[in-house]
């Protein structure tokens, strides 16, 4: 029962982040989405190409929160792969 609740909670969390991303195009939502694709968490399949795409979207925003984190993670991803 606990594992079912955890899976449902993860899917709801991903759906909320995804809906937030579509409505506002916020850098935080895009950064979170990139992290999901990089790590393959919250029922999201691991996809490095998608992660790079979303990190680049965040890194393109000048003066927004999370830009430096996205740039660092993008560099780490290029280095690791």
N, C-alpha and C positions, 0 to 999 in steps of 0.2 A: 504494500500500500504506500509506503514511504517513497519508494522509487518512482511509482506512478505519479505521485504528487510533485516530486522533484522534476520529472520530465515535463509535466504540464506547466509548472512554474517557469521552467527554462523557455518553453515555447511562447508563453505569454510575454515574458520579458523581451524576447527577440521580436515579437510582433509589435510591442510598444515602441521599441527603438526604431524599427523599420518604419512605422507610421510617423514617428517624430521626424525621421529623416526626410520622408516624402513631403511632409507639410512645410517644414521650415528650412530644409537644406542646411541644418546647423552643423558646424564642424564637429561638435562633440558626438553627434549621432553618426556622422561619417567615420570618425576615428574609431568609435566603438564597433562599427560594422567591419572596418578593416581588421581590427583585432580578432573579431569572431572568425573571419575568413582565414586569417593567419594561423590561429590556433585550432580551429575546427571545434569550437565549443558552442553550447546552446543550440544543438540540433542543426548547426550550419556545417556543411561539408568543408573540409580543409581545401582551400583553393588559393594558391599563392598569387596567381594572376589577378584575381579579384581583389586580394589584399593590396597588391601594388597599385591597382587602379584607385581604390578608395584612399590609400595613403597619399597619392598624388593629388587627389581632389582636396584633401585637407591642407596639404603643404602649399597649395596654390593660393589659399586665403591669406592675405597680408594682415597682420595685426590681430588675428583671432586667437582665442585660447586653443591650445592643443597643437598649434602649428609646429612648434619646436619638437614636441613629442612625436608627431607624425614624421617629421624629417629624420629624426633619430631612428625610429622604427623602420622607416623605408631604407635607410642606409644599412641597418643591421640585416634586413631581409635580403638586400642585394649581396651583402657580404656572405651570408649563410648559404644562399642558394647558388 
